[in-house]
Amino acid sequence: MKADRKKLVVVGNGMAGLRTLEAVLRRAPRCYDITVFGAEPQAAYNRVLLSAVLAGEKAAADIVSHPPEWYAAHGIALHMGDPVVTVDAAARTVVSGAGRRARYDKLVLATGSRPLAPPIPCLDLPGVSAFRDIKDVGTMIGAAAQSARAVVIGGGLLGLEAAWGLQRRGMSVTVVHLMPTLMERQLDATAGQLLQHDLERRGIAFVTNGETEEIHGCGRVEGVRLADGRELPADFVVMAIGTSPEIGLARQAGLDVNRGIVVDDALRTSDPDIYAVGECAEHRGRCVGLVAPVWEMAETCAEHLAGDDAARFATPVHSTQLKITGVDVFSAGALMAEAESDDEITYLDGAGGIYKKLVLRDDRIVGAVLYGDIADCAWYLRLMRQAADVASIRADLIFGAGVAGPAGDLNNRDGAGARALRREAGVGPSPALQIAHG
C-alpha cells in the first residue's frame, strides 16, 4: 500500500466487480490501493458457466476466473467469505461481517442479485434449492446422485438450463412454467413451442400454464401441488423464477434505490463517490442481467475511476443465447411488431426445426428471433446496433449474410447481386416466408 494512492473498495467479488477492476488496472494501474470484499468463500468464477458444471461438461475448477494469486500479483487485498454489512457514506468507510473496516475514496457496489421465491409454503424443506451460485450447483449435483425425480419451477433461461443439467445427470425432470410458452421474455410463441418440443424429445416433461400452489413433504420434499389440483411427485425442487437486484446495502447507506440501485450515465449513485455496476444497478429505469451490457457498465465505470469524466453508459441491444448442448436459440431486441408500421419477416421450416423472425421498423432491424440456425446472429446484431438501413437487401435479409451480402453490403441497392448469391447457394424461397404488418 502506498500513502499517495487513493483507496478503492469493491463490494462484490463476482463478474461485474472484477471486470471493473480489470479495466481500472488497464487504464490507471498505479492510481488506487484496492480492497475487494466477496460474500462467497471460494475463488471468483465465471457464473455464466454454472450450467456447464451442472451438466457435467466442466468441473468447478475449470470455471475459476481469478484465483487468489491474481489479486496478490496486483497488490489487491481480498477478503473472501466476508460480506460488507455497513457503508458509512459520511465517513467513507465500509464494515464487513467479520468486523473489518476499510476506508475508501471511491466505492464500487457490485452486489449482484438474489433469487426470487414465490409466496408458497414449505420453501425451507430439505430438497429445495435455488440455481444461482456454485454452492447451489453442488447441492444440485448431490441431489442428482441420491434422488430420482426433480421439479424445476420456472421455464425461463435459468430454469431450462437447470432442467437440462439435472436430466443429464440422470434425473427425471418436470418443468412447471406459469406462462403458455417457454422463455417468453426472450422468445416469441413459435420459438418457445419449438424449444419445448425439442426438449420433450430429449426427455424433459413440461407443465405450462402451471401455477405452483405449494411444495409438500414430511421432513423433506415429496412433491409439488399445482393450483388446479394436480400433484407432481418430486425428491428435489429447483426454484428458478427470476432474480431481484441486491439493494439492501445501498438502502442502508442512504442511496437512492428503486428496483435496483439508481445510477446515472456514469454509473454513479446518488453519492458521487459511490458507483454501482452489474445486476444490482438500475440505469434509466432498467436493470440488466446479461453479460454484454454488464461489461459495458464495467468499462464506463472504470473510465470514470481512471479520470475520464466524459464516458457515458448507453444500454446496448440485449441479446440472449440458451446454453444447452445441441439447442441453438438466439434473440435480440423486440420479439414482435410493436407499432402499426412495423414489419415481421419470418421463415419457418417445421420439419427441419428452423425458425427465423426479424422485426423491422423504418427499414432497420429492431428485433431478431432465431431457432435451430443461429449462424447469422452476430450479423443481425451488428446491423441492429448500427441501425443500418436494410431496404436494399430486404428481400434476402432473412437468408443471412451469405445471401444478402457479407457484413451487410448495403451498397447493392437493387438486390440483384444478393439474389444471384442465393441462386448459387441453392437457396429458394420458403413456403413459410412471410412479411406481416403491425
Sine and cosine of phi, psi and omega as CSV:
sin_phi,cos_phi,sin_psi,cos_psi,sin_omega,cos_omega
0.00,0.00,0.72,-0.70,0.00,-1.00
-0.91,-0.41,0.70,-0.71,-0.14,-0.99
-0.90,0.44,-0.46,0.89,-0.08,-1.00
-1.00,0.08,-0.08,1.00,0.00,-1.00
-1.00,0.04,0.55,-0.83,0.14,-0.99
-0.95,0.30,0.29,-0.96,-0.04,-1.00
-0.95,-0.32,0.82,-0.57,0.04,-1.00
-0.91,-0.41,0.81,-0.58,0.06,-1.00
-0.91,-0.43,0.74,-0.67,0.06,-1.00
-0.91,-0.42,0.84,-0.54,0.03,-1.00
-0.98,-0.18,0.96,-0.27,-0.06,-1.00
0.83,-0.56,0.87,-0.49,-0.05,-1.00
-0.96,-0.28,0.55,0.83,-0.01,-1.00
-0.99,-0.17,-0.27,-0.96,-0.15,-0.99
-0.91,0.41,-0.64,0.77,-0.04,-1.00
-0.93,0.38,-0.74,0.68,-0.01,-1.00
-0.89,0.45,-0.66,0.75,-0.04,-1.00
-0.95,0.31,-0.57,0.82,0.07,-1.00
-0.90,0.44,-0.62,0.78,0.05,-1.00
-0.89,0.45,-0.70,0.71,0.02,-1.00
-0.88,0.48,-0.72,0.70,0.01,-1.00
-0.85,0.53,-0.67,0.75,0.00,-1.00
-0.93,0.37,-0.61,0.79,0.06,-1.00
-0.89,0.45,-0.69,0.73,-0.02,-1.00
-0.91,0.42,-0.53,0.85,0.07,-1.00
-0.93,0.36,-0.67,0.74,-0.14,-0.99
-1.00,0.06,-0.60,0.80,-0.09,-1.00
-0.60,-0.80,0.94,0.35,-0.14,-0.99
-0.90,0.43,-0.33,0.94,-0.05,-1.00
-0.90,-0.44,0.30,0.95,-0.08,-1.00
-0.99,0.11,-0.57,0.82,-0.17,-0.98
-0.80,-0.61,0.54,-0.84,0.41,-0.91
-1.00,0.04,0.79,-0.61,-0.19,-0.98
-0.90,-0.44,0.70,-0.71,0.11,-0.99
-0.80,-0.60,0.71,-0.70,0.00,-1.00
-0.86,-0.52,0.74,-0.67,0.12,-0.99
-0.91,-0.41,0.75,-0.66,0.04,-1.00
-0.80,-0.60,0.67,-0.74,-0.01,-1.00
-0.96,0.27,-0.54,0.84,-0.03,-1.00
-0.99,0.16,0.58,-0.82,-0.12,-0.99
-0.99,0.13,-0.16,0.99,-0.08,-1.00
-0.97,-0.26,0.12,-0.99,-0.01,-1.00
-0.87,0.49,0.46,-0.89,-0.01,-1.00
-0.89,0.45,0.59,-0.81,-0.07,-1.00
-0.63,-0.78,0.23,-0.97,0.01,-1.00
-1.00,0.09,0.97,-0.25,-0.07,-1.00
-0.90,0.43,-0.45,0.89,0.00,-1.00
-0.87,0.50,-0.48,0.88,-0.08,-1.00
-1.00,-0.05,0.16,0.99,0.04,-1.00
-0.87,0.50,-0.61,0.79,-0.01,-1.00
-0.90,0.43,-0.54,0.84,0.03,-1.00
-0.94,0.35,-0.58,0.81,0.08,-1.00
-0.92,0.40,-0.70,0.72,0.00,-1.00
-0.88,0.48,-0.64,0.77,-0.02,-1.00
-0.98,0.21,-0.07,1.00,0.01,-1.00
0.99,0.12,0.20,0.98,-0.01,-1.00
-1.00,0.10,-0.37,0.93,0.07,-1.00
-0.65,-0.76,0.40,-0.92,0.14,-0.99
-1.00,-0.03,0.34,-0.94,0.00,-1.00
-0.84,0.54,-0.60,0.80,0.00,-1.00
-0.91,0.42,-0.43,0.90,-0.04,-1.00
-0.94,0.34,-0.37,0.93,-0.10,-0.99
-0.97,-0.24,0.12,0.99,0.09,-1.00
-0.91,0.41,0.81,-0.59,-0.06,-1.00
-0.98,-0.19,-0.55,0.83,-0.07,-1.00
-0.66,-0.75,1.00,-0.03,0.06,-1.00
-0.93,0.37,0.28,-0.96,-0.01,-1.00
-0.80,0.59,-0.50,0.86,-0.01,-1.00
-0.89,0.45,-0.49,0.87,0.01,-1.00
-0.90,0.44,-0.69,0.72,0.00,-1.00
-0.90,0.43,-0.69,0.73,-0.01,-1.00
-0.88,0.48,-0.64,0.77,-0.02,-1.00
-0.91,0.42,-0.43,0.90,-0.02,-1.00
-0.97,-0.25,0.18,0.98,0.06,-1.00
0.93,0.37,0.47,0.88,-0.04,-1.00
-0.99,-0.10,0.75,-0.66,0.08,-1.00
-0.99,0.13,0.87,-0.50,-0.07,-1.00
-0.91,-0.41,0.75,-0.66,0.07,-1.00
-0.83,-0.56,0.99,-0.14,-0.01,-1.00
-1.00,0.05,0.51,-0.86,0.03,-1.00
0.91,0.42,0.44,0.90,-0.06,-1.00
-0.63,-0.77,0.99,0.14,-0.06,-1.00
-0.94,0.34,0.52,-0.85,0.12,-0.99
-0.96,0.29,0.72,-0.69,-0.03,-1.00
-0.92,-0.40,-0.30,0.96,-0.03,-1.00
-0.60,-0.80,0.69,-0.72,0.17,-0.99
-0.88,-0.48,0.85,-0.52,0.10,-1.00
-0.98,-0.22,1.00,-0.08,-0.10,-1.00
-0.91,0.42,-0.55,0.84,-0.01,-1.00
-0.92,0.40,-0.64,0.77,-0.01,-1.00
-1.00,-0.02,-0.06,1.00,-0.06,-1.00
0.79,0.62,0.82,0.57,-0.06,-1.00
-0.66,-0.76,0.60,-0.80,0.15,-0.99
-0.89,-0.45,0.48,-0.88,0.05,-1.00
-0.79,-0.61,0.73,-0.68,-0.04,-1.00
-1.00,-0.07,0.14,-0.99,0.02,-1.00
-0.88,0.48,-0.50,0.87,0.02,-1.00
-1.00,0.07,0.03,1.00,0.04,-1.00
1.00,-0.04,0.10,1.00,0.04,-1.00
-0.95,0.32,0.65,-0.76,0.04,-1.00
-0.90,-0.43,0.68,-0.73,0.03,-1.00
-0.66,-0.75,0.77,-0.63,0.04,-1.00
-1.00,0.01,0.52,-0.86,0.00,-1.00
-0.72,-0.70,0.47,-0.88,0.28,-0.96
-1.00,-0.08,-0.61,0.80,0.09,-1.00
-0.74,-0.67,0.63,-0.78,-0.03,-1.00
-0.81,-0.59,0.72,-0.69,0.08,-1.00
-0.90,-0.43,0.85,-0.53,0.07,-1.00
-0.99,-0.10,0.88,-0.47,0.06,-1.00
-0.76,-0.65,0.86,0.51,-0.16,-0.99
-1.00,0.10,-0.10,1.00,0.12,-0.99
0.95,0.30,-0.58,-0.82,-0.04,-1.00
-0.63,-0.77,0.17,-0.98,0.02,-1.00
-0.81,-0.58,0.47,-0.88,-0.01,-1.00
-0.92,0.40,0.63,-0.78,0.12,-0.99
-0.99,0.17,0.52,-0.85,0.05,-1.00
-0.78,-0.62,0.74,-0.68,0.01,-1.00
-0.95,0.30,0.41,-0.91,0.00,-1.00
-0.98,0.18,0.95,0.32,-0.01,-1.00
-0.80,-0.60,0.39,-0.92,-0.03,-1.00
-0.94,0.34,0.41,-0.91,0.21,-0.98
0.94,0.33,0.45,0.89,0.07,-1.00
-0.91,0.41,-0.34,0.94,-0.04,-1.00
-1.00,-0.03,0.11,0.99,0.04,-1.00
-0.91,0.41,0.60,-0.80,0.16,-0.99
-0.84,0.54,0.70,-0.72,-0.04,-1.00
0.97,-0.23,0.08,1.00,0.08,-1.00
-0.93,-0.37,0.76,-0.65,-0.06,-1.00
-0.64,-0.77,0.46,-0.89,0.24,-0.97
-1.00,0.03,0.04,-1.00,0.10,-0.99
-0.73,-0.69,0.99,0.13,-0.14,-0.99
-0.74,-0.67,-0.59,0.81,-0.09,-1.00
-0.65,-0.76,-0.02,-1.00,-0.09,-1.00
-0.92,0.39,-0.48,0.88,0.08,-1.00
-0.91,0.41,-0.67,0.74,0.06,-1.00
-0.87,0.49,-0.66,0.75,0.00,-1.00
-0.89,0.46,-0.66,0.75,0.06,-1.00
-0.87,0.49,-0.66,0.75,0.05,-1.00
-0.88,0.47,-0.68,0.74,-0.02,-1.00
-0.93,0.38,-0.65,0.76,0.04,-1.00
-0.90,0.43,-0.66,0.75,0.05,-1.00
-0.89,0.46,-0.65,0.76,0.01,-1.00
-0.90,0.43,-0.64,0.76,-0.01,-1.00
-0.90,0.44,-0.47,0.88,0.01,-1.00
-0.97,0.22,-0.34,0.94,-0.11,-0.99
-0.89,-0.46,-0.27,0.96,-0.13,-0.99
-0.84,-0.54,0.33,-0.94,-0.08,-1.00
-0.95,-0.32,-0.54,0.84,-0.18,-0.98
-0.83,-0.55,0.78,-0.63,0.02,-1.00
-0.82,-0.57,0.58,-0.82,0.18,-0.98
-0.88,-0.48,0.79,-0.61,0.08,-1.00
-0.96,-0.27,0.85,-0.53,0.01,-1.00
-0.99,-0.12,0.95,-0.33,-0.04,-1.00
0.82,-0.57,0.88,-0.48,0.00,-1.00
-0.95,-0.30,0.55,0.83,0.12,-0.99
-1.00,0.01,-0.26,-0.96,-0.07,-1.00
-0.84,0.55,-0.80,0.60,-0.05,-1.00
-0.92,0.39,-0.64,0.77,-0.01,-1.00
-0.87,0.49,-0.68,0.73,-0.01,-1.00
-0.94,0.35,-0.60,0.80,0.06,-1.00
-0.92,0.39,-0.61,0.80,0.06,-1.00
-0.90,0.44,-0.71,0.70,-0.01,-1.00
-0.88,0.47,-0.68,0.73,-0.01,-1.00
-0.90,0.43,-0.69,0.72,0.00,-1.00
-0.89,0.46,-0.69,0.73,0.01,-1.00
-0.92,0.39,-0.63,0.77,0.04,-1.00
-0.91,0.42,-0.63,0.78,0.06,-1.00
-0.89,0.46,-0.45,0.89,0.01,-1.00
-1.00,-0.06,0.24,0.97,0.19,-0.98
0.99,-0.14,0.08,1.00,-0.01,-1.00
-1.00,0.06,0.50,-0.87,0.21,-0.98
-0.99,0.12,0.85,-0.53,-0.19,-0.98
-0.85,-0.53,0.73,-0.68,0.16,-0.99
-0.86,-0.51,0.75,-0.66,0.05,-1.00
-0.98,-0.21,0.80,-0.60,0.08,-1.00
-0.96,-0.26,0.85,-0.53,-0.05,-1.00
-0.79,-0.61,0.72,-0.69,-0.08,-1.00
-0.93,0.37,-0.50,0.87,-0.10,-0.99
-1.00,-0.07,0.23,-0.97,-0.03,-1.00
-0.93,0.36,-0.52,0.86,-0.02,-1.00
-0.77,-0.64,0.36,-0.93,-0.07,-1.00
-0.97,0.25,0.46,-0.89,0.11,-0.99
0.74,0.67,0.73,0.69,-0.11,-0.99
-0.91,0.41,-0.30,0.95,0.05,-1.00
-0.99,0.16,-0.36,0.93,-0.05,-1.00
-0.91,-0.42,-0.33,0.94,-0.08,-1.00
-0.79,-0.62,0.49,-0.87,0.14,-0.99
-0.99,0.16,0.02,-1.00,-0.12,-0.99
-0.90,0.44,-0.64,0.77,-0.02,-1.00
-0.89,0.45,-0.76,0.66,0.00,-1.00
-0.90,0.43,-0.64,0.77,0.03,-1.00
-0.88,0.48,-0.63,0.78,0.02,-1.00
-0.94,0.34,-0.65,0.76,0.08,-1.00
-0.87,0.50,-0.67,0.74,0.01,-1.00
-0.89,0.46,-0.70,0.71,0.00,-1.00
-0.87,0.49,-0.71,0.71,0.00,-1.00
-0.89,0.46,-0.63,0.78,0.02,-1.00
-0.89,0.46,-0.72,0.70,-0.04,-1.00
-0.96,0.29,-0.51,0.86,0.10,-1.00
-0.90,0.44,-0.63,0.78,0.05,-1.00
-0.90,0.44,-0.41,0.91,0.03,-1.00
-1.00,0.04,-0.01,1.00,0.13,-0.99
0.96,-0.28,0.07,1.00,0.02,-1.00
-1.00,-0.07,0.74,-0.68,0.03,-1.00
-1.00,-0.08,0.46,-0.89,-0.05,-1.00
-0.73,-0.68,0.61,-0.80,0.21,-0.98
-0.83,-0.55,0.97,-0.25,0.06,-1.00
-1.00,-0.07,0.24,-0.97,-0.15,-0.99
0.80,0.60,0.54,0.84,-0.08,-1.00
-0.96,-0.27,0.89,-0.45,0.01,-1.00
-0.98,-0.20,0.87,-0.50,0.00,-1.00
-0.97,0.23,0.81,-0.58,-0.01,-1.00
-0.99,-0.13,-0.62,0.78,0.05,-1.00
-0.27,-0.96,0.40,-0.92,0.22,-0.98
-0.98,-0.18,0.72,-0.70,-0.05,-1.00
-0.77,-0.64,0.35,-0.94,0.02,-1.00
0.28,-0.96,0.32,-0.95,0.02,-1.00
-0.95,-0.32,0.99,-0.15,-0.02,-1.00
1.00,0.00,-0.50,0.87,0.09,-1.00
-0.37,-0.93,0.12,-0.99,-0.08,-1.00
-0.89,0.46,0.71,-0.70,0.10,-0.99
-0.81,-0.58,-0.30,0.95,0.01,-1.00
0.08,-1.00,0.05,-1.00,0.02,-1.00
-0.82,-0.57,0.74,-0.67,0.04,-1.00
-0.96,-0.29,0.75,-0.66,-0.01,-1.00
-0.99,-0.11,0.28,-0.96,-0.06,-1.00
-0.91,0.42,-0.43,0.90,0.01,-1.00
-1.00,0.08,0.09,1.00,0.07,-1.00
0.99,-0.16,-0.25,0.97,0.01,-1.00
-0.91,0.40,0.55,-0.84,0.07,-1.00
-0.85,-0.52,0.74,-0.67,0.03,-1.00
-0.93,-0.38,0.90,-0.43,0.03,-1.00
-0.91,0.42,0.62,-0.79,-0.03,-1.00
-0.39,-0.92,0.65,-0.76,0.15,-0.99
-1.00,-0.10,-0.26,0.96,-0.09,-1.00
-0.48,-0.88,0.67,-0.74,-0.02,-1.00
-0.78,-0.63,0.74,-0.67,0.06,-1.00
-0.93,-0.36,0.79,-0.62,0.06,-1.00
-1.00,-0.07,0.87,-0.49,-0.03,-1.00
-0.59,-0.81,0.85,0.52,-0.06,-1.00
-0.98,-0.21,0.10,0.99,0.05,-1.00
0.75,-0.66,-0.05,-1.00,-0.03,-1.00
-0.72,-0.69,0.26,-0.97,0.05,-1.00
-0.74,-0.67,0.70,-0.71,-0.01,-1.00
-0.83,0.56,0.64,-0.76,0.01,-1.00
-1.00,0.09,0.98,-0.22,-0.13,-0.99
-0.89,-0.45,0.05,1.00,-0.09,-1.00
-0.85,0.53,-0.70,0.71,-0.03,-1.00
-0.92,0.40,-0.65,0.76,0.02,-1.00
-0.90,0.43,-0.65,0.76,0.03,-1.00
-0.89,0.46,-0.69,0.73,0.02,-1.00
-0.87,0.49,-0.56,0.83,-0.02,-1.00
-0.98,0.20,-0.08,1.00,0.01,-1.00
0.99,0.11,0.30,0.95,0.01,-1.00
-0.99,0.15,0.37,-0.93,0.07,-1.00
-0.94,0.35,0.79,-0.61,0.04,-1.00
-0.74,-0.68,0.49,-0.87,0.13,-0.99
-0.76,-0.65,-0.87,-0.49,0.18,-0.98
-0.92,0.38,-0.63,0.77,0.08,-1.00
-0.85,-0.53,-0.17,-0.99,0.06,-1.00
-0.98,0.18,0.89,-0.46,-0.12,-0.99
-0.94,0.34,0.80,-0.59,0.01,-1.00
-0.78,-0.63,0.37,-0.93,0.08,-1.00
-1.00,-0.08,-0.20,-0.98,-0.05,-1.00
-0.93,0.37,-0.25,0.97,0.06,-1.00
-1.00,-0.08,0.07,1.00,-0.08,-1.00
0.93,0.36,0.31,0.95,0.09,-1.00
-0.99,0.14,0.60,-0.80,0.11,-0.99
-0.99,0.11,-0.19,-0.98,0.05,-1.00
-0.93,0.38,-0.24,0.97,0.17,-0.98
-0.98,-0.20,0.89,-0.46,-0.12,-0.99
-0.90,0.43,-0.24,0.97,0.04,-1.00
-1.00,-0.09,0.03,1.00,-0.01,-1.00
-0.85,-0.52,0.79,-0.62,0.03,-1.00
-0.93,-0.38,0.32,-0.95,0.11,-0.99
-0.67,-0.74,0.69,-0.72,0.00,-1.00
-0.68,-0.73,0.41,-0.91,0.09,-1.00
1.00,0.03,-0.41,-0.91,-0.12,-0.99
-0.91,0.42,-0.37,0.93,-0.02,-1.00
-0.98,0.20,-0.28,0.96,-0.14,-0.99
-1.00,-0.01,0.57,-0.82,0.10,-1.00
-0.86,-0.51,0.91,-0.42,-0.05,-1.00
-0.91,-0.42,0.87,-0.50,-0.01,-1.00
0.78,0.63,0.69,0.73,0.08,-1.00
0.99,0.13,0.06,1.00,-0.04,-1.00
-0.83,-0.56,0.65,-0.76,0.16,-0.99
-0.96,-0.29,0.61,-0.79,-0.03,-1.00
-0.88,-0.48,0.53,-0.85,0.03,-1.00
-0.76,-0.65,0.03,1.00,-0.03,-1.00
-1.00,-0.06,0.43,-0.90,-0.15,-0.99
-0.89,0.45,-0.73,0.69,-0.12,-0.99
-0.85,0.52,-0.77,0.64,0.01,-1.00
-0.93,0.37,-0.51,0.86,0.05,-1.00
-0.91,0.42,-0.64,0.77,0.05,-1.00
-0.89,0.46,-0.65,0.76,0.03,-1.00
-0.90,0.44,-0.65,0.76,0.08,-1.00
-0.84,0.54,-0.75,0.66,-0.05,-1.00
-0.87,0.50,-0.67,0.74,-0.01,-1.00
-0.91,0.41,-0.68,0.73,0.01,-1.00
-0.90,0.43,-0.70,0.71,0.02,-1.00
-0.86,0.51,-0.70,0.72,-0.01,-1.00
-0.89,0.45,-0.62,0.79,0.03,-1.00
-0.87,0.49,-0.66,0.75,0.04,-1.00
-0.93,0.38,-0.67,0.74,0.02,-1.00
-0.89,0.45,-0.47,0.88,0.01,-1.00
-1.00,0.04,0.00,1.00,0.10,-0.99
0.96,-0.27,0.06,1.00,0.02,-1.00
-1.00,-0.06,0.99,-0.11,-0.06,-1.00
-0.98,0.21,-0.09,1.00,-0.04,-1.00
-1.00,0.04,-0.26,0.97,-0.07,-1.00
-0.90,0.44,0.65,-0.76,0.01,-1.00
-0.70,-0.72,0.62,-0.78,0.04,-1.00
-1.00,-0.08,0.77,-0.64,0.11,-0.99
-0.80,-0.59,0.84,-0.54,-0.08,-1.00
-0.86,0.51,0.87,-0.50,0.01,-1.00
-0.97,0.25,0.14,-0.99,0.09,-1.00
-0.88,0.47,0.79,-0.61,0.00,-1.00
-0.97,0.23,0.63,-0.77,0.11,-0.99
-0.69,-0.72,0.44,-0.90,-0.08,-1.00
-0.69,-0.73,0.66,-0.75,0.18,-0.98
-0.74,-0.67,0.67,-0.75,0.00,-1.00
-1.00,0.07,0.69,-0.72,-0.06,-1.00
-0.98,-0.22,0.95,0.33,0.10,-0.99
-0.79,-0.61,0.83,-0.56,-0.09,-1.00
-0.83,0.56,0.81,-0.59,0.06,-1.00
1.00,0.06,-0.06,1.00,0.04,-1.00
-0.92,-0.39,0.91,-0.42,-0.05,-1.00
-0.97,-0.24,0.93,-0.37,-0.04,-1.00
-0.69,-0.72,0.70,-0.72,0.06,-1.00
-0.56,-0.83,0.61,-0.79,0.15,-0.99
-0.52,-0.85,0.44,-0.90,0.04,-1.00
-0.40,-0.92,0.62,-0.79,0.09,-1.00
0.92,0.38,-0.56,-0.83,-0.07,-1.00
-0.93,0.36,0.65,-0.76,0.01,-1.00
-1.00,0.03,-0.34,0.94,-0.03,-1.00
-0.39,-0.92,0.22,-0.98,0.03,-1.00
-0.87,0.49,0.71,-0.70,-0.05,-1.00
-0.91,-0.41,-0.22,0.98,0.00,-1.00
-0.74,-0.67,0.36,-0.93,-0.06,-1.00
-0.87,0.49,-0.50,0.87,-0.03,-1.00
-1.00,0.08,-0.12,0.99,-0.01,-1.00
-0.95,0.31,0.50,-0.87,0.08,-1.00
-0.88,-0.47,0.48,-0.87,0.16,-0.99
-0.85,-0.53,0.82,-0.57,0.12,-0.99
-0.96,-0.29,0.85,-0.53,-0.06,-1.00
-0.80,-0.60,0.49,-0.87,0.07,-1.00
-0.70,-0.71,0.79,-0.62,-0.02,-1.00
-0.71,-0.70,0.85,-0.53,0.15,-0.99
-0.88,-0.47,1.00,0.02,-0.10,-1.00
-0.87,0.49,-0.68,0.73,-0.03,-1.00
-0.91,0.41,-0.60,0.80,-0.02,-1.00
-1.00,0.06,-0.11,0.99,0.02,-1.00
0.94,0.35,0.56,0.83,-0.02,-1.00
-0.87,-0.49,0.75,-0.66,0.00,-1.00
-0.61,-0.80,0.71,-0.70,0.05,-1.00
-0.68,-0.73,0.65,-0.76,0.09,-1.00
-0.63,-0.78,0.73,-0.69,0.11,-0.99
-0.87,-0.49,0.69,-0.72,0.08,-1.00
-0.96,-0.28,0.83,-0.55,-0.04,-1.00
-0.91,-0.41,0.60,-0.80,0.08,-1.00
-0.66,-0.75,0.87,-0.49,-0.02,-1.00
0.81,0.59,0.70,0.72,0.04,-1.00
0.88,0.47,0.47,0.88,0.10,-1.00
-0.77,-0.64,0.62,-0.78,-0.01,-1.00
-0.97,0.24,0.81,-0.59,0.05,-1.00
-0.88,-0.47,-0.05,1.00,0.03,-1.00
-0.27,-0.96,0.48,-0.87,0.04,-1.00
-0.52,-0.85,0.67,-0.74,0.12,-0.99
-0.76,-0.65,0.85,-0.52,-0.02,-1.00
-0.82,-0.57,0.71,-0.71,0.07,-1.00
-0.69,-0.73,0.76,-0.66,0.06,-1.00
1.00,0.04,-0.48,0.88,0.03,-1.00
-0.59,-0.81,0.97,-0.22,-0.04,-1.00
-0.91,-0.42,0.39,0.92,-0.07,-1.00
-0.86,0.51,-0.50,0.87,-0.06,-1.00
-0.99,-0.17,0.24,0.97,-0.10,-1.00
-0.88,0.48,-0.64,0.77,-0.01,-1.00
-0.92,0.40,-0.59,0.81,0.00,-1.00
-0.92,0.40,-0.74,0.67,0.04,-1.00
-0.87,0.49,-0.66,0.75,-0.02,-1.00
-0.90,0.44,-0.62,0.78,0.02,-1.00
-0.91,0.41,-0.68,0.74,0.05,-1.00
-0.89,0.46,-0.61,0.79,0.04,-1.00
-0.90,0.43,-0.75,0.66,-0.07,-1.00
-0.93,0.37,-0.48,0.88,0.04,-1.00
-1.00,0.09,-0.13,0.99,-0.10,-1.00
0.78,0.63,0.70,0.71,-0.07,-1.00
-0.95,0.31,0.64,-0.77,0.09,-1.00
-0.97,0.23,0.89,-0.45,-0.09,-1.00
-0.95,-0.31,0.30,0.95,-0.05,-1.00
-0.83,0.55,-0.62,0.78,-0.08,-1.00
-0.95,0.31,-0.32,0.95,-0.01,-1.00
-0.87,-0.49,0.30,0.95,-0.08,-1.00
-0.82,0.57,-0.69,0.72,-0.07,-1.00
-0.90,0.44,-0.42,0.91,-0.06,-1.00
-0.94,-0.34,-0.02,1.00,-0.16,-0.99
-0.85,0.53,-0.65,0.76,-0.09,-1.00
-0.93,0.37,-0.33,0.94,-0.02,-1.00
-1.00,0.08,-0.07,1.00,0.14,-0.99
1.00,-0.09,-0.01,-1.00,-0.11,-0.99
-0.91,0.42,-0.56,0.83,-0.04,-1.00
-0.91,0.41,-0.41,0.91,0.00,-1.00
-0.98,-0.22,-0.71,0.70,-0.06,-1.00
-0.98,0.21,-0.30,0.95,0.03,-1.00
0.79,-0.61,0.77,-0.64,-0.05,-1.00
-0.84,0.54,0.76,-0.66,0.04,-1.00
0.83,0.55,0.43,0.90,0.06,-1.00
0.96,0.27,0.91,0.42,0.05,-1.00
-0.97,0.26,1.00,0.01,-0.12,-0.99
-1.00,0.07,0.09,1.00,0.04,-1.00
-0.99,0.16,-0.25,0.97,-0.02,-1.00
-0.99,0.12,0.99,0.14,-0.20,-0.98
-0.93,0.36,-0.48,0.87,-0.05,-1.00
-1.00,0.00,-0.16,0.99,0.07,-1.00
0.97,0.25,0.02,1.00,-0.07,-1.00
-0.90,0.43,-0.67,0.75,0.00,-1.00
-0.88,0.47,-0.63,0.77,0.01,-1.00
-0.91,0.41,-0.64,0.77,0.01,-1.00
-0.92,0.39,-0.57,0.82,0.06,-1.00
-0.91,0.42,-0.67,0.74,0.05,-1.00
-0.86,0.51,-0.63,0.77,-0.02,-1.00
-0.90,0.43,-0.67,0.75,0.02,-1.00
-0.90,0.44,-0.68,0.73,0.00,-1.00
-0.89,0.46,-0.59,0.81,-0.02,-1.00
-0.98,0.20,-0.12,0.99,-0.02,-1.00
0.97,0.25,0.40,0.92,0.00,-1.00
-1.00,-0.09,0.90,-0.45,0.03,-1.00
-0.97,-0.24,0.14,-0.99,0.03,-1.00
-0.92,0.39,0.63,-0.78,0.01,-1.00
-1.00,0.04,0.63,-0.78,0.07,-1.00
-0.90,0.43,-0.27,0.96,-0.02,-1.00
-0.96,-0.27,0.25,0.97,0.06,-1.00
-0.97,0.23,0.84,-0.54,-0.11,-0.99
-0.70,-0.71,0.49,-0.87,0.24,-0.97
-0.86,-0.51,0.89,-0.45,-0.03,-1.00
-0.93,-0.36,0.67,-0.74,0.02,-1.00
-0.98,-0.22,0.69,-0.73,0.07,-1.00
0.96,0.28,0.00,0.00,0.00,0.00
